[in-house]
Amino acid sequence: MEMTDLDRLIELYGMDVTDDLEVSPFEYVETFLIRSEIENNYEKLNEFQKKKLEEYDKILLKRAKEFVCYLKEPFPGWNNKEPKEHWWWHLDKVLNDDN
């Protein structure tokens, strides 16, 4: 994957985590797939990209409860098989760990 592709993915991820939750909840599955793709190519990121990704991750973590509430209706009891290291798929567990 080229750097420009990664830049584009980071920007798409950033737009999704900073925007109001108005699009279909199913679109956020795409957001999390994008985040996983970035993670799978993490070693290719430069320092600027890593910093930007970290900023967007912090925003998602701050908004975790908002995302969980928004996504729980269309995905009740969602039993995700993604690895625990891909925490964005497990925001409900991230919230429980903080309590």
OpenMM code with the backbone's topology and positions (N, CA, C; nanometers):
from openmm import Vec3, app, unit

residues = "MET GLU MET THR ASP LEU ASP ARG LEU ILE GLU LEU TYR GLY MET ASP VAL THR ASP ASP LEU GLU VAL SER PRO PHE GLU TYR VAL GLU THR PHE LEU ILE ARG SER GLU ILE GLU ASN ASN TYR GLU LYS LEU ASN GLU PHE GLN LYS LYS LYS LEU GLU GLU TYR ASP LYS ILE LEU LEU LYS ARG ALA LYS GLU PHE VAL CYS TYR LEU LYS GLU PRO PHE PRO GLY TRP ASN ASN LYS GLU PRO LYS GLU HIS TRP TRP TRP HIS LEU ASP LYS VAL LEU ASN ASP ASP ASN".split()
positions = [
    Vec3(0.0845, -0.1182, 0.0000),
    Vec3(0.0000, 0.0000, 0.0000),
    Vec3(0.0888, 0.1242, 0.0000),
    Vec3(0.0576, 0.2168, -0.0872),
    Vec3(0.1378, 0.3391, -0.0985),
    Vec3(0.1020, 0.4383, 0.0108),
    Vec3(0.1963, 0.5300, 0.0345),
    Vec3(0.1756, 0.6312, 0.1371),
    Vec3(0.0517, 0.7153, 0.1097),
    Vec3(0.0286, 0.7511, -0.0162),
    Vec3(-0.0882, 0.8344, -0.0457),
    Vec3(-0.2173, 0.7601, -0.0121),
    Vec3(-0.2183, 0.6282, -0.0337),
    Vec3(-0.3351, 0.5481, 0.0040),
    Vec3(-0.3544, 0.5515, 0.1550),
    Vec3(-0.2457, 0.5389, 0.2286),
    Vec3(-0.2542, 0.5432, 0.3744),
    Vec3(-0.2983, 0.6807, 0.4226),
    Vec3(-0.2465, 0.7860, 0.3597),
    Vec3(-0.2913, 0.9215, 0.3946),
    Vec3(-0.4420, 0.9341, 0.3749),
    Vec3(-0.4895, 0.8831, 0.2641),
    Vec3(-0.6327, 0.8907, 0.2331),
    Vec3(-0.7146, 0.8124, 0.3354),
    Vec3(-0.6678, 0.6933, 0.3708),
    Vec3(-0.7385, 0.6123, 0.4704),
    Vec3(-0.7407, 0.6816, 0.6065),
    Vec3(-0.6289, 0.7409, 0.6448),
    Vec3(-0.6231, 0.8124, 0.7728),
    Vec3(-0.7213, 0.9289, 0.7724),
    Vec3(-0.7278, 1.0006, 0.6614),
    Vec3(-0.8212, 1.1137, 0.6522),
    Vec3(-0.9668, 1.0668, 0.6559),
    Vec3(-0.9976, 0.9573, 0.5871),
    Vec3(-1.1338, 0.9025, 0.5907),
    Vec3(-1.1711, 0.8615, 0.7329),
    Vec3(-1.0803, 0.7938, 0.7990),
    Vec3(-1.1020, 0.7527, 0.9379),
    Vec3(-1.1243, 0.8760, 1.0256),
    Vec3(-1.0403, 0.9769, 1.0078),
    Vec3(-1.0522, 1.0994, 1.0860),
    Vec3(-1.1848, 1.1699, 1.0649),
    Vec3(-1.2300, 1.1758, 0.9406),
    Vec3(-1.3598, 1.2393, 0.9127),
    Vec3(-1.4726, 1.1645, 0.9833),
    Vec3(-1.4655, 1.0321, 0.9792),
    Vec3(-1.5724, 0.9522, 1.0396),
    Vec3(-1.5764, 0.9651, 1.1917),
    Vec3(-1.4612, 0.9707, 1.2563),
    Vec3(-1.4624, 0.9771, 1.4031),
    Vec3(-1.4884, 1.1175, 1.4556),
    Vec3(-1.4718, 1.2194, 1.3713),
    Vec3(-1.4959, 1.3561, 1.4166),
    Vec3(-1.6340, 1.4076, 1.3776),
    Vec3(-1.6967, 1.3490, 1.2757),
    Vec3(-1.8281, 1.3954, 1.2298),
    Vec3(-1.9388, 1.3550, 1.3266),
    Vec3(-2.0524, 1.4238, 1.3132),
    Vec3(-2.1719, 1.3840, 1.3871),
    Vec3(-2.2128, 1.2446, 1.3421),
    Vec3(-2.2727, 1.1701, 1.4339),
    Vec3(-2.3173, 1.0344, 1.4020),
    Vec3(-2.4526, 1.0419, 1.3312),
    Vec3(-2.4483, 1.0738, 1.2040),
    Vec3(-2.5721, 1.0912, 1.1278),
    Vec3(-2.5872, 0.9899, 1.0152),
    Vec3(-2.4784, 0.9312, 0.9717),
    Vec3(-2.4881, 0.8338, 0.8625),
    Vec3(-2.5358, 0.7003, 0.9187),
    Vec3(-2.5666, 0.6101, 0.8306),
    Vec3(-2.6109, 0.4772, 0.8718),
    Vec3(-2.5064, 0.4127, 0.9628),
    Vec3(-2.5513, 0.3483, 1.0700),
    Vec3(-2.4561, 0.2783, 1.1567),
    Vec3(-2.3711, 0.1774, 1.0803),
    Vec3(-2.4261, 0.1244, 0.9732),
    Vec3(-2.3516, 0.0261, 0.8940),
    Vec3(-2.2281, 0.0878, 0.8289),
    Vec3(-2.2315, 0.2185, 0.8077),
    Vec3(-2.1148, 0.2878, 0.7512),
    Vec3(-1.9960, 0.2835, 0.8470),
    Vec3(-2.0246, 0.2736, 0.9770),
    Vec3(-1.9152, 0.2700, 1.0736),
    Vec3(-1.8427, 0.1361, 1.0741),
    Vec3(-1.9075, 0.0334, 1.0216),
    Vec3(-1.8354, -0.0925, 0.9998),
    Vec3(-1.7221, -0.0650, 0.9013),
    Vec3(-1.7517, 0.0126, 0.7981),
    Vec3(-1.6489, 0.0526, 0.7008),
    Vec3(-1.5388, 0.1338, 0.7692),
    Vec3(-1.5782, 0.2227, 0.8596),
    Vec3(-1.4798, 0.3020, 0.9346),
    Vec3(-1.3838, 0.2106, 1.0095),
    Vec3(-1.4380, 0.1102, 1.0764),
    Vec3(-1.3536, 0.0193, 1.1538),
    Vec3(-1.2697, -0.0704, 1.0624),
    Vec3(-1.3235, -0.1051, 0.9459),
    Vec3(-1.2433, -0.1794, 0.8476),
    Vec3(-1.1261, -0.0944, 0.7988),
    Vec3(-1.1526, 0.0342, 0.7773),
    Vec3(-1.0453, 0.1265, 0.7374),
    Vec3(-0.9393, 0.1321, 0.8461),
    Vec3(-0.9843, 0.1432, 0.9722),
    Vec3(-0.8877, 0.1512, 1.0830),
    Vec3(-0.8043, 0.0233, 1.0909),
    Vec3(-0.8658, -0.0913, 1.0658),
    Vec3(-0.7921, -0.2181, 1.0655),
    Vec3(-0.6903, -0.2222, 0.9522),
    Vec3(-0.7283, -0.1717, 0.8365),
    Vec3(-0.6356, -0.1663, 0.7226),
    Vec3(-0.5149, -0.0790, 0.7566),
    Vec3(-0.5403, 0.0329, 0.8217),
    Vec3(-0.4298, 0.1204, 0.8642),
    Vec3(-0.3401, 0.0451, 0.9618),
    Vec3(-0.4011, -0.0231, 1.0570),
    Vec3(-0.3237, -0.0978, 1.1570),
    Vec3(-0.2396, -0.2065, 1.0911),
    Vec3(-0.2959, -0.2723, 0.9922),
    Vec3(-0.2234, -0.3786, 0.9216),
    Vec3(-0.1043, -0.3248, 0.8427),
    Vec3(-0.1018, -0.1945, 0.8199),
    Vec3(0.0084, -0.1300, 0.7482),
    Vec3(0.0829, -0.0302, 0.8372),
    Vec3(0.0668, -0.0443, 0.9675),
    Vec3(0.1203, 0.0534, 1.0629),
    Vec3(0.2707, 0.0763, 1.0457),
    Vec3(0.3443, -0.0299, 1.0164),
    Vec3(0.4905, -0.0168, 1.0037),
    Vec3(0.5300, 0.0712, 0.8852),
    Vec3(0.4382, 0.0937, 0.7933),
    Vec3(0.4672, 0.1784, 0.6768),
    Vec3(0.4394, 0.3265, 0.7032),
    Vec3(0.3756, 0.3569, 0.8155),
    Vec3(0.3411, 0.4963, 0.8455),
    Vec3(0.4645, 0.5755, 0.8857),
    Vec3(0.4690, 0.7012, 0.8427),
    Vec3(0.5753, 0.7895, 0.8908),
    Vec3(0.5304, 0.8515, 1.0232),
    Vec3(0.6172, 0.9278, 1.0863),
    Vec3(0.5866, 0.9837, 1.2185),
    Vec3(0.4660, 1.0770, 1.2148),
    Vec3(0.4546, 1.1574, 1.1105),
    Vec3(0.3413, 1.2490, 1.0982),
    Vec3(0.2097, 1.1709, 1.0907),
    Vec3(0.2089, 1.0647, 1.0107),
    Vec3(0.0883, 0.9830, 0.9968),
    Vec3(0.0531, 0.9146, 1.1288),
    Vec3(0.1544, 0.8653, 1.1988),
    Vec3(0.1301, 0.8007, 1.3283),
    Vec3(0.0701, 0.8993, 1.4277),
    Vec3(0.1218, 1.0208, 1.4268),
    Vec3(0.0721, 1.1246, 1.5180),
    Vec3(-0.0740, 1.1579, 1.4861),
    Vec3(-0.1029, 1.1729, 1.3590),
    Vec3(-0.2395, 1.2043, 1.3161),
    Vec3(-0.3350, 1.0902, 1.3535),
    Vec3(-0.2912, 0.9676, 1.3305),
    Vec3(-0.3717, 0.8510, 1.3660),
    Vec3(-0.3976, 0.8480, 1.5166),
    Vec3(-0.2959, 0.8769, 1.5941),
    Vec3(-0.3092, 0.8796, 1.7402),
    Vec3(-0.4123, 0.9846, 1.7832),
    Vec3(-0.4105, 1.1003, 1.7190),
    Vec3(-0.5082, 1.2057, 1.7503),
    Vec3(-0.6505, 1.1578, 1.7208),
    Vec3(-0.6688, 1.0937, 1.6069),
    Vec3(-0.8020, 1.0439, 1.5712),
    Vec3(-0.8457, 0.9307, 1.6644),
    Vec3(-0.7515, 0.8448, 1.7033),
    Vec3(-0.7840, 0.7381, 1.7981),
    Vec3(-0.8298, 0.7969, 1.9315),
    Vec3(-0.7641, 0.9032, 1.9766),
    Vec3(-0.8035, 0.9675, 2.1028),
    Vec3(-0.9450, 1.0224, 2.0930),
    Vec3(-0.9790, 1.0784, 1.9776),
    Vec3(-1.1149, 1.1298, 1.9568),
    Vec3(-1.2153, 1.0147, 1.9643),
    Vec3(-1.1841, 0.9043, 1.8967),
    Vec3(-1.2746, 0.7896, 1.9005),
    Vec3(-1.2898, 0.7385, 2.0434),
    Vec3(-1.1811, 0.7307, 2.1173),
    Vec3(-1.1891, 0.6838, 2.2558),
    Vec3(-1.2738, 0.7773, 2.3414),
    Vec3(-1.2595, 0.9076, 2.3208),
    Vec3(-1.3414, 1.0044, 2.3952),
    Vec3(-1.4893, 0.9887, 2.3614),
    Vec3(-1.5164, 0.9486, 2.2395),
    Vec3(-1.6545, 0.9351, 2.1921),
    Vec3(-1.7041, 0.7904, 2.1978),
    Vec3(-1.6301, 0.7034, 2.2651),
    Vec3(-1.6624, 0.5606, 2.2657),
    Vec3(-1.8064, 0.5344, 2.3090),
    Vec3(-1.8498, 0.5985, 2.4165),
    Vec3(-1.9861, 0.5750, 2.4657),
    Vec3(-2.0892, 0.6161, 2.3606),
    Vec3(-2.0654, 0.7286, 2.2975),
    Vec3(-2.1543, 0.7784, 2.1925),
    Vec3(-2.1638, 0.6766, 2.0774),
    Vec3(-2.0487, 0.6235, 2.0360),
    Vec3(-2.0464, 0.5250, 1.9274),
    Vec3(-2.1167, 0.3958, 1.9694),
    Vec3(-2.0893, 0.3494, 2.0909),
    Vec3(-2.1512, 0.2252, 2.1383),
    Vec3(-2.3031, 0.2396, 2.1405),
    Vec3(-2.3528, 0.3502, 2.1929),
    Vec3(-2.4981, 0.3736, 2.1977),
    Vec3(-2.5571, 0.3786, 2.0571),
    Vec3(-2.4870, 0.4411, 1.9663),
    Vec3(-2.5354, 0.4558, 1.8288),
    Vec3(-2.5374, 0.3215, 1.7549),
    Vec3(-2.4391, 0.2382, 1.7848),
    Vec3(-2.4245, 0.1125, 1.7106),
    Vec3(-2.4961, -0.0054, 1.7754),
    Vec3(-2.5353, 0.0072, 1.9020),
    Vec3(-2.5897, -0.1110, 1.9698),
    Vec3(-2.7280, -0.1501, 1.9201),
    Vec3(-2.8061, -0.0534, 1.8722),
    Vec3(-2.9401, -0.0880, 1.8227),
    Vec3(-2.9339, -0.1743, 1.6961),
    Vec3(-2.8581, -0.1332, 1.5940),
    Vec3(-2.8535, -0.2185, 1.4742),
    Vec3(-2.7691, -0.3448, 1.4921),
    Vec3(-2.6827, -0.3457, 1.5934),
    Vec3(-2.5946, -0.4610, 1.6154),
    Vec3(-2.6069, -0.5110, 1.7594),
    Vec3(-2.7271, -0.5500, 1.8046),
    Vec3(-2.7400, -0.5939, 1.9441),
    Vec3(-2.6604, -0.7221, 1.9678),
    Vec3(-2.5912, -0.7250, 2.0788),
    Vec3(-2.5143, -0.8440, 2.1140),
    Vec3(-2.4080, -0.8809, 2.0137),
    Vec3(-2.3581, -0.7810, 1.9445),
    Vec3(-2.2561, -0.8036, 1.8428),
    Vec3(-2.1367, -0.8741, 1.9048),
    Vec3(-2.1112, -0.9945, 1.8605),
    Vec3(-1.9984, -1.0721, 1.9115),
    Vec3(-1.8878, -1.0657, 1.8070),
    Vec3(-1.7995, -0.9718, 1.8268),
    Vec3(-1.6970, -0.9446, 1.7269),
    Vec3(-1.5801, -1.0410, 1.7380),
    Vec3(-1.5344, -1.0861, 1.6244),
    Vec3(-1.4233, -1.1827, 1.6194),
    Vec3(-1.2887, -1.1165, 1.5897),
    Vec3(-1.2879, -0.9853, 1.5795),
    Vec3(-1.1624, -0.9152, 1.5501),
    Vec3(-1.0674, -0.9277, 1.6693),
    Vec3(-0.9355, -0.9248, 1.6439),
    Vec3(-0.8398, -0.9377, 1.7547),
    Vec3(-0.8545, -0.8236, 1.8556),
    Vec3(-0.8265, -0.8540, 1.9808),
    Vec3(-0.8381, -0.7531, 2.0873),
    Vec3(-0.7485, -0.6327, 2.0622),
    Vec3(-0.6367, -0.6532, 1.9935),
    Vec3(-0.5463, -0.5423, 1.9616),
    Vec3(-0.6148, -0.4387, 1.8725),
    Vec3(-0.7161, -0.4809, 1.8012),
    Vec3(-0.7954, -0.3894, 1.7186),
    Vec3(-0.9121, -0.3397, 1.8043),
    Vec3(-0.8790, -0.2619, 1.9051),
    Vec3(-0.9723, -0.2179, 2.0098),
    Vec3(-1.0931, -0.1427, 1.9566),
    Vec3(-1.0830, -0.0779, 1.8394),
    Vec3(-1.1941, 0.0002, 1.7842),
    Vec3(-1.3155, -0.0864, 1.7551),
    Vec3(-1.2939, -0.2175, 1.7372),
    Vec3(-1.4054, -0.3105, 1.7181),
    Vec3(-1.4703, -0.3471, 1.8512),
    Vec3(-1.4064, -0.3120, 1.9604),
    Vec3(-1.4498, -0.3553, 2.0936),
    Vec3(-1.4716, -0.2361, 2.1860),
    Vec3(-1.5321, -0.1306, 2.1349),
    Vec3(-1.5500, -0.0089, 2.2146),
    Vec3(-1.6312, -0.0345, 2.3408),
    Vec3(-1.7243, -0.1292, 2.3352),
    Vec3(-1.8021, -0.1607, 2.4553),
    Vec3(-1.7117, -0.2144, 2.5656),
    Vec3(-1.6149, -0.2968, 2.5292),
    Vec3(-1.5208, -0.3509, 2.6279),
    Vec3(-1.4239, -0.2433, 2.6760),
    Vec3(-1.3850, -0.1534, 2.5859),
    Vec3(-1.2980, -0.0413, 2.6236),
    Vec3(-1.3686, 0.0423, 2.7296),
    Vec3(-1.4967, 0.0678, 2.7099),
    Vec3(-1.5750, 0.1446, 2.8078),
    Vec3(-1.5807, 0.0725, 2.9413),
    Vec3(-1.6038, -0.0576, 2.9389),
    Vec3(-1.6117, -0.1347, 3.0629),
    Vec3(-1.4787, -0.1386, 3.1358),
    Vec3(-1.3692, -0.1389, 3.0624),
    Vec3(-1.2363, -0.1381, 3.1242),
    Vec3(-1.2078, -0.0066, 3.1939),
    Vec3(-1.2681, 0.1022, 3.1437),
    Vec3(-1.2462, 0.2341, 3.2036),
    Vec3(-1.3233, 0.2515, 3.3332),
    Vec3(-1.4263, 0.1710, 3.3531),
    Vec3(-1.5099, 0.1865, 3.4736),
    Vec3(-1.4561, 0.1069, 3.5890),
] * unit.nanometer
topology = app.Topology()
chain = topology.addChain("A")
for resn in residues:
    res = topology.addResidue(resn, chain)
    for name in ("N", "CA", "C"):
        topology.addAtom(name, app.Element.getBySymbol(name[0]), res)
